[in-house]
Amino acid sequence: MTTESPRWYKSSYSNNGGACVEVAANVAASHGTVPVRDSKDLSGPVLTVPAAAFTSFVAGVKAGEFGTV
């Protein structure tokens, strides 16, 4: 068994506005979860979302199911 370190990244749509989240999708296959954190607080808490739920969320965003702000 290998332990893969999360590789954090922000969406290219974030525009460095400060209100961003980062995800580490590279560990989804090995852990079954996608870690999510606040990009302003790198040592803060990490929310782990089941990989299937994260995939559904991203599909909903792409489909425009959540509207705009």
C-alpha positions as CSV (number, residue, x, y, z in Angstrom):
1,M,0.0,0.0,0.0
2,T,1.3,3.5,-0.9
3,T,0.5,6.7,0.8
4,E,0.0,9.4,-1.7
5,S,0.3,13.0,-0.5
6,P,-2.5,15.4,-1.6
7,R,-1.6,17.7,-4.5
8,W,-3.7,20.8,-3.9
9,Y,-5.0,23.0,-6.7
10,K,-7.5,25.8,-7.3
11,S,-9.8,26.2,-10.2
12,S,-8.4,28.3,-13.0
13,Y,-11.7,30.3,-12.7
14,S,-10.8,31.5,-9.2
15,N,-9.2,34.7,-10.4
16,N,-7.2,35.0,-7.2
17,G,-10.2,36.7,-5.6
18,G,-9.4,35.2,-2.2
19,A,-12.7,33.4,-1.7
20,C,-11.4,30.1,-3.1
21,V,-11.3,26.4,-2.2
22,E,-8.6,23.9,-3.1
23,V,-9.1,20.3,-3.9
24,A,-6.7,17.3,-3.9
25,A,-8.5,15.0,-6.4
26,N,-5.3,13.0,-6.9
27,V,-6.1,10.9,-3.8
28,A,-9.7,10.1,-4.8
29,A,-8.8,6.7,-6.3
30,S,-6.8,5.5,-3.4
31,H,-8.9,6.9,-0.6
32,G,-12.4,7.2,-2.1
33,T,-12.6,10.8,-1.0
34,V,-11.7,14.2,-2.3
35,P,-10.2,16.5,0.3
36,V,-11.3,20.2,0.1
37,R,-9.9,23.1,2.1
38,D,-10.0,26.9,2.3
39,S,-7.2,28.4,0.1
40,K,-6.7,31.2,2.7
41,D,-6.1,28.8,5.6
42,L,-3.7,26.1,4.4
43,S,-3.2,24.7,7.8
44,G,-6.9,24.8,8.7
45,P,-9.5,22.0,8.6
46,V,-10.0,19.8,5.6
47,L,-13.4,18.5,4.5
48,T,-13.3,15.1,2.9
49,V,-16.1,14.5,0.4
50,P,-16.9,11.0,-1.0
51,A,-15.5,10.8,-4.5
52,A,-18.9,9.9,-6.1
53,A,-20.5,12.9,-4.4
54,F,-17.8,15.3,-5.6
55,T,-18.1,13.9,-9.1
56,S,-21.8,14.6,-9.0
57,F,-21.3,18.1,-7.7
58,V,-18.8,18.9,-10.5
59,A,-21.2,17.5,-13.1
60,G,-24.0,19.7,-11.6
61,V,-21.7,22.8,-11.8
62,K,-20.8,22.1,-15.4
63,A,-24.5,21.6,-16.2
64,G,-25.4,25.0,-14.6
65,E,-27.7,23.4,-12.0
66,F,-26.6,25.8,-9.3
67,G,-27.2,29.2,-11.0
68,T,-24.8,32.1,-10.7
69,V,-23.8,34.5,-7.9
